Every structure is written in structure tokens, then in C-alpha cells.
Amino acid sequence: MAEIYRMERIISGQEGQVLVFADNALLDPGPSLQVISHSPTGFEWGYGGSGPSQLALAILLDFFGEPSKAKQLYQDFKWKFIAHAPMEGFVVRAEEIKKWLAEGNHA
């Protein structure tokens, strides 16, 4: 489990690239794609679609270290932390996830 999940968008000309870090390491989408394949083209945020779903699942998979709890909670997590995030980038801290879990306002 990382302490900080950091999402960055790098724009170069007309092209853009999304980078997601778990602490200082790139978060690999592969494990989350093996659980549920929402977005084989990668992570995204700032709306409620497939890329944000994949990102939410990947973060919770890393956070919990196993798929069952991540699968149960990732859609609620998406709407709380990912879908309304600023397009340029944002940070989610493990302590925020723990607080959200303790509040119990999810499935």
C-alpha cells in the first residue's frame, strides 16, 4: 500500500499522457486489468467512465493488496475521489482512503 497516489497529466503539443504514481513508482494497470478490464487503453479521471473505473480499481487493489475488497468498493471510490478530480492532476492519500472507509458511506 502506498501512502500517496499521485495523478499527473503531461501535455505536449496535441498529445497528452497520463501518469499515475503509487508513492514514487508508476502504478501498473496490469493487475487491475486482470481483475476487471474496463479500459485497456489506460487510466483517466475527471468523469465517470471506463478509464476512471480502471484507475479506481487499480488504486484500491494496491491499497488492499487483494481483489475482493477492491472489487466491492471501487465504483463508490471512483465517484468520491476520481470522477470529479481536476483534469490537470491530483493526489489521494492513504489516510483519506482510510477515513472514507471508516465513515462507511459506501457499499
Secondary structure, DSSP 8 states (H G I E B T S, - for coil): --SEEEEEEEEETTEEEEEEEETTEE--SHHHHHH--S-TT----SSSSHHHHHHHHHHHHHHHSSHHHHHHHHHHHIIIIITTS-TTEEEEEHHHHHHHHHHT---
